[in-house]
Amino acid sequence: MDLAIDAPVPAAPDCAVDGTWLACIECDETFAPFEAVRYTCDECGGLLEARYDDPPTFDEFGSGAPSEGPDRGVWRYREALPFDLGVTLPEGDTPLHRVPRIEESVGVDALRIKHEGMNPTGSFKDRGMTVGVRVAKELGVGALACASTGNTSAALAAYGGRGGMETLVLLPEGKVAAGKIAQASLHGARILEVDGNFDACLDIVQELAARGEAYLLNSLNPFRLEGQKTIGFEILEEFHADYGDFPDRIVLPVGNAGNTAALYKGFRELVGSGALDVDEVPKLTGVQAEGAAPMVEAIEEGNDEVRRWEEVETRATAIRIGNPVNAPKAIPGIRNTGGTAVAVSDEAITDAQRDLAEEGVGVEPASAASLAGLRKLRREGVVADDEQVVCLTTGHLLKDPDAAYEAGGDPEPVPNDADAVLDHIRG
C-alpha cells in the first residue's frame, strides 16, 4: 500500500461497508471491516489500516452530530471514523496550553503543549478505546484484553466497564506505576502481572486473541488508531484558530508508535480530501528515552524496520517498550513529513517534567519526553528558531505519583506556630 503523504484516495473495494474497509499496508489485500475479528492481514501478516473512500474536509467536521452524542472531542470527527458514536465518557477536546516561559527559553517562534492527560482516565488512550470498544460491540465480542505499561489498561478497564464487557490486562511485574494499576483495578479489570517486559506481555495477549479468548485492544488493532488520529485534527484546528496557520512540527513521545502512525494517517486523509496541502503537514518528530530507543535507532540508521530491544529501562514507564508494533506505519510518517527521532536521558525528561509543572501543566515522565526532545533538537540546530511547534504530552501527572514525588521538592517540617512558620519561610 502506498503510504506517501500525497497518495490518492483509493476507490472502495467490493468488501467495503458504507465506504469503510480494512487494507493491508504490505500487500494491499482488503477485508470487510466488521465481518470477523481481524488484527493483521490474513495473507501476509502485515498491519492493517481502516480506509475510507471519501475522507472529510475541515468544513465537514462537526456536521450531523446525533442529538445524544457530543459535538466536541473525538466524536466531533465522526465523518472520519467508522461510526457516528462510540462507547463514550466523553473523550478528547483537550487543552492546547500556552507555556510562555518555556517558549522563551527554548527559543522558537511559538510553542504549545497539547495535554492529553486531561482525558477521562488521564491519557490519550481514551481516544482509541472509545472507537475500539464500539467495534468490539459491533463484532459481538464479550471480553477485551490488552498488554499495558499502564495507561492502556486504565482506559480499557474504564471503557470496557462502560460498555458492560469483561476486561483482562497483562502488565510487566513491578514495572507499572501504582496510579495506573489502581485505575484498572477499580474499573473492574482482571489484572495479571507477567514475569517479563511489556513486549512479552503483548506476545501473550496476541496469542490469546488468536485463540479467540478475547478481543485485542492494543494499538496493533487498526481501529484503536482511528480514535487517536483525532489528536492531530484537534491540534490543527486549535492551532489554526490561534495563529492563522498550522504548526511546523509536532513533537511526541514514542512507545508503541501508535500516535505517530495515527497522526500521519489523519494528515494523509486531510491531504487526500484537499483540506491540507502537502507543505502544510507538520513534521512528525518522535522522542524516546535513551534506554528504550529502537525507533530512534531505525531512523538514525536509515532502516525500514526496527530491531527489537530485549532489554529496556527508563523511569518513563509509559514508553518502556523495545518492539514498537506500529513502526511500519510510523517510520514512513516521520520520514515523509520531514521529521526525525531523538533519544533523551531520564534526567532531561525529569527536568522537562519539572518545568512543565512550574507552568501549571502536570504530566507523567513519558509525556515530558516531548519537551526534552525538542530542547535537544534545538541545541543541535535541527529545530530552527522560527518554527512553530506543538509538543504532545500523553498522560497526567497523577498517573505516576511516585515519579512526581521524586521530581518535586521535599516537605519542610515547621513548629505548630504562625511566627515560627514566618521565620522559617523568611529565613
C-alpha positions as a printed Julia matrix, in Angstrom:
427×3 Matrix{Float64}:
   0.0     0.0    0.0
   1.18    3.49  -0.81
   1.85    5.36   2.47
   3.06    8.51   0.69
   1.68   11.73   2.12
   0.02   12.56  -1.21
  -1.21    9.07  -2.12
  -4.55    9.26  -3.98
  -7.74    8.3   -2.16
  -8.48    4.66  -3.14
 -11.79    3.52  -4.56
 -13.88    1.36  -2.23
 -13.45   -2.38  -2.88
 -16.45   -4.72  -3.04
 -15.92   -5.72   0.6
 -16.4    -2.15   1.87
 -19.33   -1.32   4.15
 -20.64    2.23   3.79
 -17.32    3.27   2.23
 -15.2     1.72   5.03
 -12.85   -1.27   4.81
  -9.59   -2.69   6.12
  -6.48   -2.83   3.95
  -3.02   -4.32   4.45
  -0.17   -1.83   4.28
   2.18   -4.53   2.95
   0.29   -6.43   0.23
  -2.82   -4.24  -0.36
  -5.24   -7.08   0.44
  -8.63   -5.72   1.53
 -11.19   -7.01   4.03
 -14.69   -6.2    5.18
 -14.41   -4.13   8.36
 -16.73   -5.96  10.75
 -17.42   -9.45   9.39
 -14.73  -11.11  11.52
 -12.19  -10.33  14.24
  -9.02   -9.37  12.44
  -5.87   -7.54  13.59
  -3.38   -8.3   10.81
  -3.54   -9.39   7.18
  -4.75  -12.94   6.52
  -2.45  -13.19   3.51
   0.9   -11.81   4.67
   0.56  -10.91   8.34
   1.08   -7.19   7.66
  -0.51   -4.37   9.64
  -4.0    -3.26   8.67
  -5.45    0.22   8.23
  -9.06    1.34   8.27
  -9.72    3.08   4.95
 -12.46    5.4    3.66
 -13.46    6.26   0.13
 -14.5     9.84   0.97
 -12.26   11.41   3.66
 -13.73   14.65   5.02
 -12.51   18.24   4.94
 -12.32   20.56   7.94
 -15.68   22.07   6.96
 -17.35   18.68   7.34
 -16.12   18.07  10.88
 -18.86   18.52  13.45
 -21.71   18.24  10.97
 -24.62   15.91  11.53
 -23.97   15.32  15.23
 -26.51   12.88  16.69
 -28.66   14.51  19.37
 -27.39   12.09  22.02
 -23.72   12.44  21.07
 -21.04   15.03  21.95
 -20.33   17.81  19.46
 -16.73   18.25  20.68
 -13.83   15.88  21.23
 -13.31   12.61  19.38
 -16.85   12.3   18.02
 -16.8    15.77  16.51
 -14.74   13.97  13.84
 -17.31   11.21  13.19
 -17.07   11.85   9.43
 -13.52   10.46   9.62
 -14.45    7.49  11.83
 -16.2     4.16  11.2
 -19.24    5.07  13.35
 -21.23    8.15  14.31
 -20.78    7.46  18.01
 -18.85    5.05  20.21
 -18.77    3.98  23.84
 -18.01    7.43  25.2
 -17.29    9.08  28.56
 -16.68   11.55  26.6
 -13.05   11.99  25.48
 -10.92   14.41  23.5
 -11.28   18.21  23.42
  -8.06   18.51  25.44
  -6.3    21.84  26.04
  -3.54   23.32  23.88
  -1.63   25.1   26.62
   0.5    28.2   26.27
   3.79   27.98  28.17
   5.41   31.41  27.7
   8.46   30.9   29.93
   9.35   27.58  28.32
   8.64   29.0   24.86
  11.13   31.81  25.51
  13.81   29.53  26.95
  13.53   27.02  24.08
  13.73   29.87  21.6
  11.12   29.0   18.98
   8.56   31.28  17.36
   5.66   29.53  19.09
   5.33   26.58  21.46
   2.11   24.96  22.63
   1.52   21.86  24.76
  -1.31   19.5   23.75
  -2.19   17.92  27.1
  -3.81   14.53  26.52
  -3.64   13.84  30.24
  -6.92   15.72  30.51
  -8.89   12.82  29.02
 -11.32   10.9   31.29
  -8.82    8.31  32.53
  -5.87   10.67  32.26
  -4.27    9.68  28.94
  -4.67    9.73  25.18
  -5.59    6.03  25.23
  -9.23    7.01  25.83
  -9.44    8.27  22.24
  -8.6     4.85  20.89
 -10.8     2.96  23.33
 -13.99    4.89  22.52
 -13.68    3.59  18.94
 -12.17    0.19  19.73
 -14.79   -0.85  22.29
 -17.54    0.26  19.89
 -16.03   -2.02  17.22
 -15.92   -4.87  19.73
 -19.65   -4.44  20.27
 -20.22   -4.45  16.52
 -18.33   -7.72  16.29
 -20.31   -9.23  19.16
 -17.24   -9.73  21.34
 -17.8   -10.08  25.09
 -14.27   -9.95  26.54
 -11.5    -7.41  25.95
  -7.77   -7.74  26.62
  -4.56   -5.76  26.37
  -0.93   -5.72  27.36
   0.0    -2.48  29.01
   2.6    -0.25  30.57
  -0.37    1.19  32.49
  -2.38    3.75  30.53
  -3.91    1.26  28.1
  -5.09   -0.92  30.98
  -6.77    2.01  32.72
  -8.56    3.09  29.55
  -9.54   -0.46  28.59
 -10.99   -1.12  32.04
 -12.97    2.13  32.09
 -14.41    1.83  28.58
 -14.95   -1.89  28.89
 -16.79   -1.26  32.14
 -18.85    1.47  30.49
 -19.72   -0.98  27.73
 -20.59   -3.77  30.15
 -17.75   -6.02  28.99
 -15.17   -8.16  30.79
 -11.59   -6.88  30.66
  -8.25   -8.62  31.13
  -4.93   -6.79  31.33
  -1.39   -8.18  31.39
   1.27   -5.98  32.98
   5.04   -6.41  33.35
   5.58   -7.26  37.01
   6.98   -4.38  39.05
   7.21   -2.05  36.04
   3.87   -0.21  36.08
   3.11    2.93  38.06
   0.8     2.38  41.03
  -1.71    5.0   39.9
  -2.37    3.14  36.67
  -2.79   -0.25  38.34
  -5.22    1.33  40.8
  -7.32    2.7   37.95
  -7.56   -0.61  36.11
  -8.39   -2.43  39.32
 -11.12   -0.02  40.43
 -12.71   -0.03  36.98
 -13.07   -3.81  37.3
 -10.31   -5.29  35.16
  -8.73   -8.64  35.97
  -5.02   -7.85  36.27
  -2.24  -10.37  35.64
   1.4    -9.47  36.34
   3.79  -11.24  33.97
   7.38  -12.12  34.74
   8.66  -10.23  31.69
   8.62   -6.85  29.97
   5.82   -5.17  28.03
   6.76   -6.86  24.77
   6.48  -10.28  26.43
   3.02   -9.32  27.72
   1.97   -8.31  24.22
   3.21  -11.61  22.8
   0.95  -13.47  25.24
  -2.1   -11.27  24.62
  -1.7   -11.68  20.87
  -1.65  -15.45  21.32
  -4.78  -15.32  23.5
  -6.51  -13.15  20.9
  -5.5   -15.55  18.11
  -7.15  -18.35  20.08
 -10.37  -16.33  20.27
 -10.2   -15.87  24.05
 -10.57  -12.08  23.97
 -10.63   -9.05  21.66
  -7.21   -7.38  21.49
  -7.24   -3.63  22.08
  -3.59   -2.75  21.92
  -2.61   -0.36  19.13
  -1.97   -3.34  16.86
  -5.75   -3.13  16.46
  -6.29   -0.78  13.49
  -9.45    0.75  14.95
  -7.59    1.95  18.06
  -5.58    4.31  15.88
  -8.72    5.77  14.31
  -9.63    7.4   17.58
  -6.07    8.53  18.21
  -5.78   10.34  14.87
  -8.27   12.89  16.21
  -5.43   14.3   18.33
  -3.94   15.6   15.08
  -7.26   17.01  13.88
  -7.69   18.92  17.13
  -4.13   20.26  17.06
  -4.56   21.6   13.54
  -7.92   23.21  14.22
  -6.93   24.71  17.58
  -3.56   25.98  16.36
  -5.06   27.47  13.2
  -7.72   29.29  15.24
  -4.98   30.99  17.3
  -2.26   31.6   14.7
  -3.98   31.51  11.3
  -1.75   28.67  10.1
  -0.67   25.17  11.09
   2.3    24.16  13.28
   5.57   23.42  11.54
   6.32   20.47  13.8
   4.63   18.14  16.28
   6.96   16.51  18.82
   5.62   13.43  20.57
   6.75   10.6   22.85
   7.14    7.2   21.19
   6.4     3.89  22.88
   4.49    1.56  20.57
   4.46    4.37  17.95
   0.67    4.33  17.71
   0.24    8.1   17.93
   2.92    8.73  15.31
   1.17    6.32  12.96
  -2.28    7.68  13.79
  -1.43   11.35  13.29
   0.26   10.57   9.98
  -2.78    8.65   8.8
  -5.07   11.53   9.72
  -2.86   14.01   7.87
  -2.81   11.75   4.79
  -6.6    11.73   4.82
  -6.75   15.52   5.06
  -4.36   15.82   2.13
  -6.46   13.32   0.2
  -9.63   15.33   0.81
  -7.95   18.55  -0.29
  -8.26   20.1    3.17
  -4.49   20.25   3.72
  -1.63   20.96   1.34
   1.39   18.68   1.49
   3.63   21.57   2.56
   1.24   22.32   5.44
   1.68   18.9    7.07
   3.62   19.23  10.34
   6.95   17.43  10.69
   6.34   14.42  12.94
   9.19   14.18  15.42
   9.43   11.2   17.78
  11.16   11.14  21.15
  12.24    8.07  23.11
  14.18    7.53  26.32
  17.79    6.51  25.78
  17.16    3.19  27.5
  14.28    2.29  25.15
  15.0     3.79  21.74
  14.56    1.23  18.92
  12.67    3.71  16.73
  15.42    6.3   17.06
  17.97    3.65  16.11
  15.97    2.77  12.98
  15.6     6.4   11.9
  19.26    7.23  12.51
  20.48    4.13  10.66
  18.05    4.57   7.76
  16.33    1.25   8.39
  12.77    0.43   7.34
  12.3    -1.9   10.31
  13.16   -1.68  13.99
  15.48   -4.08  15.78
  13.72   -5.42  18.86
  15.46   -4.36  22.07
  15.14   -7.23  24.53
  16.31   -5.14  27.48
  14.75   -1.72  28.02
  14.83    0.55  31.05
  13.69    4.11  31.77
  11.8     5.9   34.5
   9.37    6.96  31.76
   7.37    3.76  32.23
   4.75    4.52  29.58
   7.38    4.34  26.81
   9.45    1.47  28.23
   8.9    -0.59  25.06
  11.52   -2.38  22.99
   9.48   -3.52  19.99
   7.07   -0.81  18.75
   4.47   -2.71  16.74
   3.38    0.32  14.73
   6.87    1.06  13.41
   5.93    0.06   9.82
   3.33    2.84   9.84
   5.26    5.33  11.97
   8.64    5.28  10.19
   7.08    6.47   6.89
   5.18    9.09   8.89
   8.38   10.55  10.29
  10.32   10.4    7.03
   7.55   11.53   4.68
   6.81   14.63   6.73
  10.46   15.65   7.01
  10.59   14.83  10.72
  13.13   12.94  12.78
  13.54   10.98  16.03
  15.73   11.63  19.03
  16.63    9.88  22.3
  16.87   11.76  25.59
  18.16   10.91  29.06
  15.94   10.23  32.04
  17.47   13.29  33.69
  16.39   15.5   30.78
  12.9    14.02  30.99
  12.65   14.83  34.7
  13.9    18.38  34.13
  11.23   18.87  31.46
   8.57   17.41  33.76
   9.51   19.93  36.48
   9.49   22.86  34.06
   6.09   21.93  32.65
   4.74   21.63  36.19
   6.0    25.12  37.0
   3.86   26.38  34.11
   0.88   24.53  35.61
   0.97   21.6   33.18
   1.2    18.39  35.2
   2.37   15.36  33.19
   3.86   11.94  33.84
   7.52   11.38  32.85
   6.9     9.84  29.41
   4.88   12.89  28.44
   7.72   15.24  29.3
   9.96   13.4   26.83
   8.48   15.53  24.05
   9.77   18.76  25.59
  13.11   17.15  26.45
  13.43   16.05  22.83
  12.57   19.5   21.49
  15.24   21.05  23.68
  17.86   18.6   22.45
  16.93   19.22  18.81
  17.16   22.99  19.34
  20.65   22.63  20.81
  21.66   20.5   17.82
  20.24   23.03  15.36
  17.69   20.58  13.93
  14.75   22.75  15.0
  15.02   26.35  13.8
  14.21   29.39  15.93
  11.43   30.47  13.55
   9.49   27.22  13.89
   6.03   26.93  15.43
   5.93   23.74  17.5
   3.39   21.66  19.38
   4.62   19.18  21.99
   2.24   16.34  22.72
   2.03   15.22  26.35
   0.22   11.93  26.7
  -0.54   11.26  30.38
  -1.48   13.12  33.55
   0.9    13.88  36.43
  -1.03   11.63  38.82
  -0.58    8.58  36.59
   2.8     8.12  38.3
   2.62    9.75  41.74
   5.9     8.19  42.87
   7.79    9.8   39.99
   6.05   13.1   40.68
   7.06   12.95  44.33
  10.68   12.21  43.43
  10.78   15.07  40.92
   9.3    17.57  43.37
  10.68   19.15  46.5
  10.55   17.53  49.95
   8.1    18.84  52.59
   9.74   21.07  55.2
   8.88   20.43  58.86
   7.96   23.5   60.94
   6.67   24.05  64.51
   2.96   24.45  65.19
   3.16   28.24  65.41
   2.47   31.06  62.91
   5.54   33.11  63.93
   7.75   30.06  63.56
   6.29   29.44  60.08
   7.07   33.03  59.06
  10.59   32.8   60.5
  11.12   29.59  58.51
   9.94   30.87  55.13
  11.74   34.23  55.54
  14.94   32.67  56.78
